[in-house]
């Protein structure tokens, strides 16, 4: 597992969230096979106006580690998360 990759993705996501305020309790994090479908299809996140970000990790283990980090700092957990996938997303609830 690349700790460097974990830190890069965490940093990019944290930087994005900071532009919308740092209240992680207002955000939901999850891991999925298709982040765009989950965000814009399943949860009806507005692609142009809502706050969202996703990244693709090189493995499901890295994605899960990042997901757990954001849960630990206050983000809500998406109950639909599938641990075998590598796309990790955050969206403002």
TIMIGU-594868 format. One record per atom (N, C-alpha, C): residue number from 0; chain; residue in one letter; z, y, x. Coordinates in pm, 1 decimal, padded with zeros to 6 digits. Each point is the difference from the previous one (the first is absolute). Example, Ala and Ser with C-alpha at 12.3 -4.5 7.8 and 13.67 -1.06 7.14 Angstrom:
REM residues 2
<k:0, c:A, r:A, pz:00780.0, py:-00569.0, px:01319.0>
<k:0, c:A, r:A, pz:00000.0, py:00119.0, px:-00089.0>
<k:0, c:A, r:A, pz:00000.0, py:00120.0, px:00090.0>
<k:1, c:A, r:S, pz:-00072.0, py:00105.0, px:-00035.0>
<k:1, c:A, r:S, pz:00006.0, py:00119.0, px:00082.0>
<k:1, c:A, r:S, pz:00073.0, py:00109.0, px:-00077.0>
This chain:
REM residues 93
<k:0, c:A, r:X, pz:00000.0, py:-00118.1, px:00084.5>
<k:0, c:A, r:X, pz:00000.0, py:00118.1, px:-00084.5>
<k:0, c:A, r:X, pz:00000.0, py:00124.0, px:00088.8>
<k:1, c:A, r:X, pz:-00086.2, py:00089.5, px:-00029.4>
<k:1, c:A, r:X, pz:-00011.7, py:00120.5, px:00080.3>
<k:1, c:A, r:X, pz:00094.4, py:00108.5, px:-00050.8>
<k:2, c:A, r:X, pz:00106.2, py:00022.9, px:00076.6>
<k:2, c:A, r:X, pz:00094.0, py:00106.3, px:-00037.8>
<k:2, c:A, r:X, pz:-00069.7, py:00135.9, px:00001.6>
<k:3, c:A, r:X, pz:-00097.8, py:00016.3, px:00089.0>
<k:3, c:A, r:X, pz:-00074.3, py:00124.9, px:00006.8>
<k:3, c:A, r:X, pz:-00074.1, py:00024.9, px:-00131.1>
<k:4, c:A, r:X, pz:-00063.8, py:-00103.2, px:-00053.9>
<k:4, c:A, r:X, pz:-00070.7, py:00013.6, px:-00126.7>
<k:4, c:A, r:X, pz:00096.2, py:00035.1, px:-00112.7>
<k:5, c:A, r:X, pz:00114.2, py:-00064.5, px:-00004.1>
<k:5, c:A, r:X, pz:00101.4, py:00029.5, px:-00101.7>
<k:5, c:A, r:X, pz:00038.4, py:00147.1, px:00007.8>
<k:6, c:A, r:X, pz:00029.0, py:00048.7, px:00118.7>
<k:6, c:A, r:X, pz:00042.9, py:00138.7, px:00016.5>
<k:6, c:A, r:X, pz:-00110.7, py:00098.6, px:-00036.0>
<k:7, c:A, r:X, pz:-00123.0, py:-00030.9, px:00034.9>
<k:7, c:A, r:X, pz:-00111.8, py:00089.9, px:-00033.0>
<k:7, c:A, r:X, pz:-00016.5, py:00011.6, px:-00151.0>
<k:8, c:A, r:X, pz:-00001.0, py:-00112.6, px:-00069.6>
<k:8, c:A, r:X, pz:-00018.2, py:00004.1, px:-00145.4>
<k:8, c:A, r:X, pz:00119.4, py:00067.7, px:-00067.8>
<k:9, c:A, r:X, pz:00121.0, py:-00034.2, px:00042.2>
<k:9, c:A, r:X, pz:00118.6, py:00066.0, px:-00057.0>
<k:9, c:A, r:X, pz:-00008.5, py:00150.7, px:00020.5>
<k:10, c:A, r:X, pz:-00037.2, py:00042.5, px:00119.3>
<k:10, c:A, r:X, pz:-00008.4, py:00142.1, px:00032.0>
<k:10, c:A, r:X, pz:-00104.7, py:00070.4, px:-00086.3>
<k:11, c:A, r:X, pz:-00116.9, py:-00060.0, px:-00015.8>
<k:11, c:A, r:X, pz:-00105.2, py:00059.8, px:-00082.9>
<k:11, c:A, r:X, pz:00045.4, py:00013.4, px:-00145.0>
<k:12, c:A, r:X, pz:00066.5, py:-00101.7, px:-00050.1>
<k:12, c:A, r:X, pz:00044.6, py:00002.0, px:-00139.3>
<k:12, c:A, r:X, pz:00114.2, py:00099.3, px:-00019.3>
<k:13, c:A, r:X, pz:00091.9, py:00004.7, px:00094.4>
<k:13, c:A, r:X, pz:00110.5, py:00096.3, px:-00008.8>
<k:13, c:A, r:X, pz:-00051.1, py:00143.2, px:00006.4>
<k:14, c:A, r:X, pz:-00097.2, py:00024.4, px:00086.0>
<k:14, c:A, r:X, pz:-00057.8, py:00133.8, px:00010.9>
<k:14, c:A, r:X, pz:-00064.6, py:00041.3, px:-00132.2>
<k:15, c:A, r:X, pz:-00070.7, py:-00091.8, px:-00062.8>
<k:15, c:A, r:X, pz:-00062.7, py:00030.1, px:-00129.1>
<k:15, c:A, r:X, pz:00106.4, py:00031.6, px:-00104.8>
<k:16, c:A, r:X, pz:00102.8, py:-00082.5, px:-00008.1>
<k:16, c:A, r:X, pz:00106.5, py:00020.4, px:-00098.2>
<k:16, c:A, r:X, pz:00067.8, py:00135.0, px:00022.2>
<k:17, c:A, r:X, pz:00017.9, py:00040.1, px:00123.6>
<k:17, c:A, r:X, pz:00068.2, py:00126.6, px:00028.2>
<k:17, c:A, r:X, pz:-00075.2, py:00119.2, px:-00058.4>
<k:18, c:A, r:X, pz:-00129.8, py:-00011.9, px:-00018.0>
<k:18, c:A, r:X, pz:-00077.5, py:00106.2, px:-00062.3>
<k:18, c:A, r:X, pz:00026.7, py:00014.4, px:-00148.6>
<k:19, c:A, r:X, pz:00063.2, py:-00100.2, px:-00058.3>
<k:19, c:A, r:X, pz:00032.6, py:00000.2, px:-00143.8>
<k:19, c:A, r:X, pz:00150.7, py:00004.1, px:-00020.5>
<k:20, c:A, r:X, pz:00075.6, py:00028.9, px:00104.0>
<k:20, c:A, r:X, pz:00146.1, py:-00005.4, px:-00007.0>
<k:20, c:A, r:X, pz:00046.3, py:-00135.3, px:00051.9>
<k:21, c:A, r:X, pz:00119.7, py:-00005.5, px:00046.7>
<k:21, c:A, r:X, pz:00048.0, py:-00122.6, px:00065.9>
<k:21, c:A, r:X, pz:00091.2, py:-00085.7, px:-00088.2>
<k:22, c:A, r:X, pz:-00009.2, py:00012.8, px:-00130.7>
<k:22, c:A, r:X, pz:00083.6, py:-00080.7, px:-00088.9>
<k:22, c:A, r:X, pz:-00067.2, py:-00135.2, px:-00021.8>
<k:23, c:A, r:X, pz:00035.5, py:-00095.8, px:00084.3>
<k:23, c:A, r:X, pz:-00063.5, py:-00130.8, px:-00008.8>
<k:23, c:A, r:X, pz:00031.2, py:-00070.8, px:-00131.4>
<k:24, c:A, r:X, pz:00107.3, py:00040.8, px:-00067.9>
<k:24, c:A, r:X, pz:00032.4, py:-00060.0, px:-00129.6>
<k:24, c:A, r:X, pz:-00105.8, py:00032.0, px:-00105.3>
<k:25, c:A, r:X, pz:-00086.4, py:00096.5, px:00027.1>
<k:25, c:A, r:X, pz:-00108.3, py:00035.7, px:-00091.6>
<k:25, c:A, r:X, pz:-00128.9, py:-00075.9, px:00031.1>
<k:26, c:A, r:X, pz:00005.7, py:-00094.2, px:00094.1>
<k:26, c:A, r:X, pz:-00117.9, py:-00072.9, px:00044.0>
<k:26, c:A, r:X, pz:00017.0, py:-00149.1, px:-00023.9>
<k:27, c:A, r:X, pz:-00111.2, py:-00068.5, px:-00019.3>
<k:27, c:A, r:X, pz:-00001.2, py:-00145.6, px:-00013.8>
<k:27, c:A, r:X, pz:-00085.1, py:-00057.6, px:00112.5>
<k:28, c:A, r:X, pz:00047.8, py:-00106.7, px:00059.7>
<k:28, c:A, r:X, pz:-00070.2, py:-00064.8, px:00111.7>
<k:28, c:A, r:X, pz:-00033.1, py:-00143.7, px:-00037.7>
<k:29, c:A, r:X, pz:-00113.1, py:-00047.0, px:00049.0>
<k:29, c:A, r:X, pz:-00036.1, py:-00138.5, px:-00025.8>
<k:29, c:A, r:X, pz:-00106.3, py:-00049.8, px:00095.6>
<k:30, c:A, r:X, pz:-00023.5, py:-00129.5, px:-00006.4>
<k:30, c:A, r:X, pz:-00101.3, py:-00066.3, px:00081.1>
<k:30, c:A, r:X, pz:-00091.1, py:-00075.0, px:-00095.8>
<k:31, c:A, r:X, pz:-00128.9, py:00007.3, px:00023.6>
<k:31, c:A, r:X, pz:-00095.5, py:-00062.0, px:-00090.9>
<k:31, c:A, r:X, pz:-00127.3, py:-00039.8, px:00072.8>
<k:32, c:A, r:X, pz:-00085.4, py:-00069.5, px:-00069.8>
<k:32, c:A, r:X, pz:-00130.0, py:-00037.6, px:00054.8>
<k:32, c:A, r:X, pz:-00098.0, py:00116.5, px:-00007.2>
<k:33, c:A, r:X, pz:00013.5, py:00084.2, px:-00104.0>
<k:33, c:A, r:X, pz:-00094.3, py:00108.8, px:-00022.7>
<k:33, c:A, r:X, pz:00077.0, py:00124.0, px:-00045.9>
<k:34, c:A, r:X, pz:00032.9, py:00087.7, px:00093.4>
<k:34, c:A, r:X, pz:00082.6, py:00116.4, px:-00031.0>
<k:34, c:A, r:X, pz:-00067.6, py:00094.5, px:-00098.6>
<k:35, c:A, r:X, pz:-00129.4, py:00019.6, px:00012.6>
<k:35, c:A, r:X, pz:-00068.7, py:00090.8, px:-00092.5>
<k:35, c:A, r:X, pz:00008.0, py:-00051.9, px:-00143.3>
<k:36, c:A, r:X, pz:-00018.8, py:-00130.1, px:-00019.5>
<k:36, c:A, r:X, pz:00010.9, py:-00057.7, px:-00134.2>
<k:36, c:A, r:X, pz:00142.4, py:00016.4, px:-00052.7>
<k:37, c:A, r:X, pz:00097.9, py:-00027.8, px:00084.9>
<k:37, c:A, r:X, pz:00139.2, py:00010.2, px:-00044.0>
<k:37, c:A, r:X, pz:00034.1, py:00144.0, px:-00038.3>
<k:38, c:A, r:X, pz:-00037.7, py:00095.1, px:00086.1>
<k:38, c:A, r:X, pz:00034.3, py:00140.1, px:-00025.6>
<k:38, c:A, r:X, pz:-00077.2, py:00058.9, px:-00117.3>
<k:39, c:A, r:X, pz:-00130.7, py:-00006.6, px:00006.1>
<k:39, c:A, r:X, pz:-00083.9, py:00072.7, px:-00096.1>
<k:39, c:A, r:X, pz:-00030.5, py:-00080.7, px:-00125.5>
<k:40, c:A, r:X, pz:-00001.2, py:-00132.9, px:00010.8>
<k:40, c:A, r:X, pz:-00026.0, py:-00084.7, px:-00115.4>
<k:40, c:A, r:X, pz:00127.5, py:-00038.3, px:-00073.1>
<k:41, c:A, r:X, pz:00090.4, py:-00068.0, px:00070.5>
<k:41, c:A, r:X, pz:00121.7, py:-00050.5, px:-00063.2>
<k:41, c:A, r:X, pz:00098.7, py:00109.5, px:-00038.2>
<k:42, c:A, r:X, pz:00019.7, py:00097.8, px:00089.5>
<k:42, c:A, r:X, pz:00102.3, py:00102.9, px:-00023.0>
<k:42, c:A, r:X, pz:-00056.8, py:00134.5, px:-00042.5>
<k:43, c:A, r:X, pz:-00129.2, py:00010.3, px:-00010.5>
<k:43, c:A, r:X, pz:-00066.6, py:00122.7, px:-00047.1>
<k:43, c:A, r:X, pz:00039.5, py:00123.8, px:00079.8>
<k:44, c:A, r:X, pz:00019.3, py:-00017.3, px:00130.2>
<k:44, c:A, r:X, pz:00023.3, py:00113.2, px:00089.0>
<k:44, c:A, r:X, pz:-00129.6, py:00081.1, px:00002.9>
<k:45, c:A, r:X, pz:00012.5, py:00131.0, px:-00011.8>
<k:45, c:A, r:X, pz:-00118.2, py:00087.2, px:00004.6>
<k:45, c:A, r:X, pz:-00038.5, py:00019.8, px:00146.1>
<k:46, c:A, r:X, pz:-00118.8, py:-00046.7, px:00034.9>
<k:46, c:A, r:X, pz:-00043.4, py:00000.9, px:00139.6>
<k:46, c:A, r:X, pz:-00005.4, py:00139.8, px:00059.4>
<k:47, c:A, r:X, pz:-00031.8, py:00099.8, px:-00080.4>
<k:47, c:A, r:X, pz:-00015.6, py:00136.1, px:00051.6>
<k:47, c:A, r:X, pz:00126.7, py:00084.0, px:-00008.9>
<k:48, c:A, r:X, pz:00085.0, py:-00025.3, px:-00098.3>
<k:48, c:A, r:X, pz:00113.4, py:00089.8, px:-00024.2>
<k:48, c:A, r:X, pz:00137.8, py:-00058.0, px:00031.0>
<k:49, c:A, r:X, pz:00012.7, py:-00130.3, px:00006.0>
<k:49, c:A, r:X, pz:00130.6, py:-00060.8, px:00022.3>
<k:49, c:A, r:X, pz:00023.4, py:-00026.9, px:00148.8>
<k:50, c:A, r:X, pz:00125.1, py:-00023.8, px:00032.4>
<k:50, c:A, r:X, pz:00039.4, py:-00028.3, px:00138.2>
<k:50, c:A, r:X, pz:-00002.6, py:-00150.3, px:00023.8>
<k:51, c:A, r:X, pz:-00081.1, py:-00042.8, px:00094.8>
<k:51, c:A, r:X, pz:-00011.4, py:-00141.9, px:00033.7>
<k:51, c:A, r:X, pz:-00056.4, py:-00014.9, px:00140.1>
<k:52, c:A, r:X, pz:00030.2, py:-00112.3, px:00060.3>
<k:52, c:A, r:X, pz:-00054.4, py:-00033.0, px:00131.5>
<k:52, c:A, r:X, pz:00003.5, py:-00151.5, px:00014.0>
<k:53, c:A, r:X, pz:-00098.4, py:-00053.8, px:00070.1>
<k:53, c:A, r:X, pz:00007.5, py:-00140.9, px:00035.9>
<k:53, c:A, r:X, pz:-00059.9, py:-00020.4, px:00138.2>
<k:54, c:A, r:X, pz:00043.1, py:-00107.0, px:00061.5>
<k:54, c:A, r:X, pz:-00051.8, py:-00039.7, px:00129.5>
<k:54, c:A, r:X, pz:-00017.3, py:-00151.3, px:00000.6>
<k:55, c:A, r:X, pz:-00089.6, py:-00047.5, px:00083.0>
<k:55, c:A, r:X, pz:-00020.0, py:-00143.5, px:00015.4>
<k:55, c:A, r:X, pz:00057.6, py:-00042.3, px:00133.9>
<k:56, c:A, r:X, pz:00098.1, py:-00086.9, px:-00006.3>
<k:56, c:A, r:X, pz:00061.3, py:-00053.9, px:00120.9>
<k:56, c:A, r:X, pz:-00082.7, py:-00119.7, px:00048.1>
<k:57, c:A, r:X, pz:00023.4, py:-00040.5, px:00121.2>
<k:57, c:A, r:X, pz:-00075.1, py:-00113.0, px:00055.0>
<k:57, c:A, r:X, pz:00053.4, py:-00134.5, px:-00048.6>
<k:58, c:A, r:X, pz:00116.9, py:00000.8, px:-00062.7>
<k:58, c:A, r:X, pz:00055.1, py:-00125.5, px:-00052.3>
<k:58, c:A, r:X, pz:00095.4, py:00029.7, px:-00116.0>
<k:59, c:A, r:X, pz:00024.4, py:-00102.8, px:-00078.9>
<k:59, c:A, r:X, pz:00095.1, py:00013.9, px:-00110.4>
<k:59, c:A, r:X, pz:00141.8, py:00020.5, px:00052.5>
<k:60, c:A, r:X, pz:00032.6, py:-00055.9, px:00115.2>
<k:60, c:A, r:X, pz:00133.8, py:00018.8, px:00057.5>
<k:60, c:A, r:X, pz:00025.4, py:00146.2, px:00034.4>
<k:61, c:A, r:X, pz:-00100.0, py:00065.8, px:00055.9>
<k:61, c:A, r:X, pz:00014.7, py:00141.6, px:00033.8>
<k:61, c:A, r:X, pz:00011.8, py:00082.9, px:-00127.8>
<k:62, c:A, r:X, pz:-00082.5, py:-00029.3, px:-00099.4>
<k:62, c:A, r:X, pz:00006.9, py:00072.9, px:-00126.4>
<k:62, c:A, r:X, pz:00137.1, py:-00015.7, px:-00063.8>
<k:63, c:A, r:X, pz:00053.1, py:-00120.0, px:00000.4>
<k:63, c:A, r:X, pz:00131.2, py:-00025.7, px:-00060.1>
<k:63, c:A, r:X, pz:00110.1, py:00074.2, px:00074.8>
<k:64, c:A, r:X, pz:-00008.6, py:00003.7, px:00131.2>
<k:64, c:A, r:X, pz:00101.2, py:00071.6, px:00079.4>
<k:64, c:A, r:X, pz:-00000.3, py:00149.4, px:-00035.8>
<k:65, c:A, r:X, pz:-00118.6, py:00056.7, px:-00016.4>
<k:65, c:A, r:X, pz:-00011.3, py:00141.4, px:-00037.1>
<k:65, c:A, r:X, pz:00051.6, py:00021.5, px:-00141.5>
<k:66, c:A, r:X, pz:-00035.5, py:-00090.5, px:-00090.4>
<k:66, c:A, r:X, pz:00049.3, py:00010.2, px:-00137.6>
<k:66, c:A, r:X, pz:00152.9, py:00000.7, px:-00002.9>
<k:67, c:A, r:X, pz:00062.0, py:-00091.4, px:00071.1>
<k:67, c:A, r:X, pz:00146.6, py:-00007.9, px:00002.9>
<k:67, c:A, r:X, pz:00061.9, py:00126.2, px:00059.0>
<k:68, c:A, r:X, pz:-00064.6, py:00058.7, px:00098.3>
<k:68, c:A, r:X, pz:00048.5, py:00125.6, px:00056.9>
<k:68, c:A, r:X, pz:00007.6, py:00107.5, px:-00107.8>
<k:69, c:A, r:X, pz:-00108.3, py:00016.6, px:-00077.8>
<k:69, c:A, r:X, pz:00000.1, py:00104.4, px:-00102.0>
<k:69, c:A, r:X, pz:00098.2, py:-00030.4, px:-00113.2>
<k:70, c:A, r:X, pz:00019.7, py:-00125.2, px:-00032.6>
<k:70, c:A, r:X, pz:00101.6, py:-00036.9, px:-00099.0>
<k:70, c:A, r:X, pz:00137.9, py:00037.3, px:00053.1>
<k:71, c:A, r:X, pz:00024.4, py:-00027.8, px:00126.6>
<k:71, c:A, r:X, pz:00129.9, py:00031.3, px:00061.6>
<k:71, c:A, r:X, pz:00031.0, py:00149.0, px:00000.5>
<k:72, c:A, r:X, pz:-00103.7, py:00084.6, px:00004.9>
<k:72, c:A, r:X, pz:00027.5, py:00144.8, px:00000.6>
<k:72, c:A, r:X, pz:-00013.1, py:00062.1, px:-00140.1>
<k:73, c:A, r:X, pz:-00011.4, py:-00085.9, px:-00102.8>
<k:73, c:A, r:X, pz:00013.2, py:00050.8, px:-00135.7>
<k:73, c:A, r:X, pz:-00118.0, py:-00016.8, px:-00093.6>
<k:74, c:A, r:X, pz:-00115.0, py:-00045.1, px:00049.5>
<k:74, c:A, r:X, pz:-00115.2, py:-00017.5, px:-00089.0>
<k:74, c:A, r:X, pz:00025.5, py:-00115.9, px:-00095.6>
<k:75, c:A, r:X, pz:-00057.5, py:00011.0, px:-00118.3>
<k:75, c:A, r:X, pz:00008.2, py:-00108.4, px:-00097.0>
<k:75, c:A, r:X, pz:-00093.5, py:-00112.3, px:00044.5>
<k:76, c:A, r:X, pz:00037.0, py:-00121.0, px:-00034.7>
<k:76, c:A, r:X, pz:-00080.4, py:-00116.6, px:00034.8>
<k:76, c:A, r:X, pz:-00090.5, py:-00035.6, px:-00116.8>
<k:77, c:A, r:X, pz:-00124.7, py:-00028.6, px:00029.3>
<k:77, c:A, r:X, pz:-00094.7, py:-00042.2, px:-00102.6>
<k:77, c:A, r:X, pz:00021.3, py:-00148.7, px:-00027.4>
<k:78, c:A, r:X, pz:00034.1, py:-00036.2, px:-00124.3>
<k:78, c:A, r:X, pz:00024.8, py:-00142.3, px:-00029.5>
<k:78, c:A, r:X, pz:-00124.9, py:-00087.0, px:00010.4>
<k:79, c:A, r:X, pz:-00118.3, py:00061.8, px:00005.1>
<k:79, c:A, r:X, pz:-00124.3, py:-00076.9, px:00010.5>
<k:79, c:A, r:X, pz:-00038.8, py:-00030.6, px:00144.3>
<k:80, c:A, r:X, pz:00081.4, py:00040.0, px:00095.6>
<k:80, c:A, r:X, pz:-00031.9, py:-00021.3, px:00141.5>
<k:80, c:A, r:X, pz:-00025.7, py:-00147.0, px:00028.6>
<k:81, c:A, r:X, pz:-00103.9, py:-00023.5, px:00075.6>
<k:81, c:A, r:X, pz:-00033.8, py:-00134.9, px:00045.6>
<k:81, c:A, r:X, pz:00008.6, py:-00000.1, px:00152.4>
<k:82, c:A, r:X, pz:00090.8, py:-00076.1, px:00053.8>
<k:82, c:A, r:X, pz:00029.3, py:00004.3, px:00142.6>
<k:82, c:A, r:X, pz:-00109.5, py:-00056.7, px:00089.1>
<k:83, c:A, r:X, pz:-00098.3, py:-00066.6, px:-00058.0>
<k:83, c:A, r:X, pz:-00104.2, py:-00057.6, px:00085.5>
<k:83, c:A, r:X, pz:-00112.3, py:00097.4, px:00031.5>
<k:84, c:A, r:X, pz:00007.4, py:00122.6, px:-00049.7>
<k:84, c:A, r:X, pz:-00106.2, py:00097.7, px:00021.7>
<k:84, c:A, r:X, pz:00041.2, py:00106.1, px:00101.3>
<k:85, c:A, r:X, pz:-00098.1, py:00082.8, px:00041.9>
<k:85, c:A, r:X, pz:00025.7, py:00093.5, px:00110.0>
<k:85, c:A, r:X, pz:-00024.6, py:00146.8, px:-00036.1>
<k:86, c:A, r:X, pz:-00034.9, py:00029.8, px:-00125.2>
<k:86, c:A, r:X, pz:-00015.4, py:00140.6, px:-00038.0>
<k:86, c:A, r:X, pz:00132.1, py:00050.3, px:-00056.4>
<k:87, c:A, r:X, pz:00052.7, py:00104.3, px:00063.3>
<k:87, c:A, r:X, pz:00126.9, py:00057.6, px:-00041.4>
<k:87, c:A, r:X, pz:-00026.0, py:00138.9, px:-00056.3>
<k:88, c:A, r:X, pz:00065.8, py:00031.3, px:-00110.4>
<k:88, c:A, r:X, pz:-00023.4, py:00128.4, px:-00065.9>
<k:88, c:A, r:X, pz:00131.7, py:00064.8, px:-00042.3>
<k:89, c:A, r:X, pz:-00007.5, py:00130.6, px:-00012.5>
<k:89, c:A, r:X, pz:00107.0, py:00080.9, px:-00056.9>
<k:89, c:A, r:X, pz:-00063.5, py:00092.6, px:-00101.6>
<k:90, c:A, r:X, pz:00067.3, py:00019.8, px:-00111.8>
<k:90, c:A, r:X, pz:-00045.2, py:00101.9, px:-00094.6>
<k:90, c:A, r:X, pz:00120.0, py:00065.6, px:-00063.0>
<k:91, c:A, r:X, pz:-00015.0, py:00127.1, px:-00032.7>
<k:91, c:A, r:X, pz:00108.7, py:00075.4, px:-00061.0>
<k:91, c:A, r:X, pz:00004.6, py:-00033.6, px:-00147.9>
<k:92, c:A, r:X, pz:00116.8, py:-00041.6, px:-00044.7>
<k:92, c:A, r:X, pz:00018.3, py:-00042.6, px:-00138.3>
<k:92, c:A, r:X, pz:00010.0, py:00120.8, px:-00091.4>
